[in-house]
Amino acid sequence: MTDASKTHYDIIVIGAGIAGISLASYLAADHTVLVVEAEGQPGYHSTGRSAALFSESYGPVAVRALSRASGAFFRQPPKGFSDTALTTPRGFLAVADAEHWQDLQAFGALPEVRAVMRPLSTSEVLVRCPVLRPNRIAGGMIEAGAADIDVHALLQGYLRRLRAAGGRLASGLRVEHIERTASGWIVRSAGQAHSCRVIINAAGAWADDIAAKAGLTPIGLQPKRRTAALVDTPPSISAANWPLVYDCAEHFYFKPDAGNILISPGDETPSEPTDAQPEELDVAIAVDRIMTATTIPISRIRSRWAGLRSFVSDGEPVAGYDPGDDGFFWLAGQGGYGIQTAPALARLAAAMVDHQPVPEDIASFGLVAGQVAPGRLHEPGA
Ligand SMILES: Cc1cc2nc3c(=O)[nH]c(=O)nc-3n(C[C@H](O)[C@H](O)[C@H](O)COP(=O)(O)OP(=O)(O)OC[C@H]3O[C@@H](n4cnc5c(N)ncnc54)[C@H](O)[C@@H]3O)c2cc1C
């Protein structure tokens, strides 16, 4: 909880998911920073529910640039950031049936995708994942460098960094009211009031609600529920070295996960911002699709969960000051890519908060600030 003696900060970050904590950890080096989190612990919502994949080919243009710009951090985190490796090799295998094979090949021909993925014939796909049914596979694309992310280690690393720089985290405090003052903001929650010069809106699925509380125009964020479940790995199957297998029409994906198999129907059901729960029907659809596409016998669901992936209209993240208020900074709309892009997106956002240009290494991947600026969403036709 907060230090009662201190109520003014340079910056208040709303939301202690990966977005808020990673950005706050950079800002705390030069500013007084308070992170306010509604739940009892950081990472409770989307951040704690992901499939934890790092892929440089997954997602739209700016996402791919941010993921590539994050690669070095994942492969070699700064000294002292984490006692354990942040990633372990997994591989990402996109597969297509006859109907979608041309689309997948066209995607694989994009220059930055071609740099990390290569095409596979049906028989080469089956070498990597022998349980796939050959009659349903026309071909695949493999990204050998894709990896599993240790999301807990990533979040804890940023939290340690935040605290070491003097930043504070107040959990169990839901922001209820936000008032504009001449020099900044007053943020109120459960009888407490804190003031600041700049608000960072890193509230995940709730980001538009936070804007509304501040009297600003929403960006049209749409949270979408995605379901996942863990099923047993049958003793007859050796799954540990499979890549994550992703149906390019996004009807399913699966990957080995600590001795079990993680499955998802790739659902994207529009939702209110909420503590998302899995629907039995979505779990059943996942089981049906996986059993149709593979020979994995599924007889028992070990656990199931759902989380929200929140998107704006163009599917790219949103980072930048609100066009209507230069004291309100957005960091939202990370969709299904908020973990894999976090290292670069946090550094980019930290530079933007301080009115600095896009860091050179991130710009070298082709990322320009306008691709993520919130203003693009208020333009006519957006
Ligand atoms: C099933 C699933 C699979 C995914 N797989 C991947 C993957 O493989 N790779 C990848 O990179 N990404 C993946 N993602 C996406 C990734 O999880 C998200 O993009 C990322 O976690 C978003 O982080 P965030 O910090 O913006 O949101 P969150 O983690 O949701 O954090 C937002 C926080 O804001 C807090 N908050 C909201 N309102 C208030 C308020 N009024 N006051 C105080 N606090 C508030 C919330 O309590 C919450 O803790 C997946 C997501 C799901 C659901």
The ligand as a Tripos MOL2 file, in Angstrom:
@<TRIPOS>MOLECULE
LIG
   53    58     1     0     0
SMALL
NO_CHARGES

@<TRIPOS>ATOM
      1 C1         -5.4720  -16.3410  -23.6950 C.3       1 LIG1
      2 C2         -4.4840  -15.2640  -24.0210 C.ar      1 LIG1
      3 C3         -3.3100  -15.5830  -24.6770 C.ar      1 LIG1
      4 C4         -2.3500  -14.5890  -24.9370 C.ar      1 LIG1
      5 N1         -1.1540  -14.9820  -25.4860 N.ar      1 LIG1
      6 C5         -0.1820  -14.0570  -25.6570 C.ar      1 LIG1
      7 C6          1.1030  -14.4570  -26.1390 C.ar      1 LIG1
      8 O1          1.3450  -15.6390  -26.3960 O.2       1 LIG1
      9 N2          2.0550  -13.5010  -26.3000 N.ar      1 LIG1
     10 C7          1.8110  -12.1690  -26.0150 C.ar      1 LIG1
     11 O2          2.7090  -11.3440  -26.1840 O.2       1 LIG1
     12 N3          0.6060  -11.7760  -25.5440 N.ar      1 LIG1
     13 C8         -0.3940  -12.6850  -25.3580 C.ar      1 LIG1
     14 N4         -1.6120  -12.2880  -24.8730 N.ar      1 LIG1
     15 C9         -1.8770  -10.8440  -24.7060 C.3       1 LIG1
     16 C10        -1.2740  -10.2790  -23.4390 C.3       1 LIG1
     17 O3         -1.6270  -11.0940  -22.3390 O.3       1 LIG1
     18 C11        -1.8170   -8.8440  -23.2530 C.3       1 LIG1
     19 O4         -1.5860   -8.0790  -24.4290 O.3       1 LIG1
     20 C12        -1.1120   -8.1340  -22.1040 C.3       1 LIG1
     21 O5         -1.1360   -8.9260  -20.9450 O.3       1 LIG1
     22 C13        -1.7700   -6.7900  -21.8320 C.3       1 LIG1
     23 O6         -1.1440   -6.2300  -20.6800 O.3       1 LIG1
     24 P1         -1.7560   -4.9940  -19.9480 P.3       1 LIG1
     25 O7         -0.8150   -4.6350  -18.8710 O.co2     1 LIG1
     26 O8         -2.1270   -3.9640  -20.9560 O.co2     1 LIG1
     27 O9         -3.1780   -5.5050  -19.3560 O.3       1 LIG1
     28 P2         -3.5250   -6.2350  -17.9780 P.3       1 LIG1
     29 O10        -2.5790   -7.3120  -17.6660 O.co2     1 LIG1
     30 O11        -4.9640   -6.6280  -18.0700 O.co2     1 LIG1
     31 O12        -3.3290   -5.0880  -16.9040 O.3       1 LIG1
     32 C14        -4.2160   -3.9950  -16.7680 C.3       1 LIG1
     33 C15        -4.3910   -3.7420  -15.2820 C.3       1 LIG1
     34 O13        -5.1220   -2.5340  -15.0780 O.3       1 LIG1
     35 C16        -5.8260   -2.6830  -13.8760 C.3       1 LIG1
     36 N5         -6.9240   -1.7180  -13.8070 N.ar      1 LIG1
     37 C17        -7.9820   -1.6030  -14.6500 C.ar      1 LIG1
     38 N6         -8.7970   -0.6100  -14.2230 N.ar      1 LIG1
     39 C18        -8.2430   -0.0830  -13.1030 C.ar      1 LIG1
     40 C19        -8.6160    0.9520  -12.2040 C.ar      1 LIG1
     41 N7         -9.7590    1.6590  -12.3660 N.pl3     1 LIG1
     42 N8         -7.8190    1.2170  -11.1420 N.ar      1 LIG1
     43 C20        -6.6670    0.5240  -10.9600 C.ar      1 LIG1
     44 N9         -6.2690   -0.4780  -11.7780 N.ar      1 LIG1
     45 C21        -7.0440   -0.7820  -12.8290 C.ar      1 LIG1
     46 C22        -6.3640   -4.1180  -13.9760 C.3       1 LIG1
     47 O14        -6.7370   -4.6150  -12.7060 O.3       1 LIG1
     48 C23        -5.1760   -4.8380  -14.5840 C.3       1 LIG1
     49 O15        -4.3480   -5.4580  -13.6200 O.3       1 LIG1
     50 C24        -2.5950  -13.2470  -24.5890 C.ar      1 LIG1
     51 C25        -3.7900  -12.9170  -23.9430 C.ar      1 LIG1
     52 C26        -4.7190  -13.8860  -23.6450 C.ar      1 LIG1
     53 C27        -5.9850  -13.5070  -22.9260 C.3       1 LIG1
@<TRIPOS>BOND
     1     1     2 1
     2     2     3 ar
     3     2    52 ar
     4     3     4 ar
     5     4     5 ar
     6     4    50 ar
     7     5     6 ar
     8     6     7 ar
     9     6    13 1
    10     7     8 2
    11     7     9 ar
    12     9    10 ar
    13    10    11 2
    14    10    12 ar
    15    12    13 ar
    16    13    14 ar
    17    14    15 1
    18    14    50 ar
    19    15    16 1
    20    16    17 1
    21    16    18 1
    22    18    19 1
    23    18    20 1
    24    20    21 1
    25    20    22 1
    26    22    23 1
    27    23    24 1
    28    24    25 2
    29    24    26 1
    30    24    27 1
    31    27    28 1
    32    28    29 2
    33    28    30 1
    34    28    31 1
    35    31    32 1
    36    32    33 1
    37    33    34 1
    38    33    48 1
    39    34    35 1
    40    35    36 1
    41    35    46 1
    42    36    37 ar
    43    36    45 ar
    44    37    38 ar
    45    38    39 ar
    46    39    40 ar
    47    39    45 ar
    48    40    41 1
    49    40    42 ar
    50    42    43 ar
    51    43    44 ar
    52    44    45 ar
    53    46    47 1
    54    46    48 1
    55    48    49 1
    56    50    51 ar
    57    51    52 ar
    58    52    53 1
@<TRIPOS>SUBSTRUCTURE
     1 LIG1         1 GROUP 0 **** ****
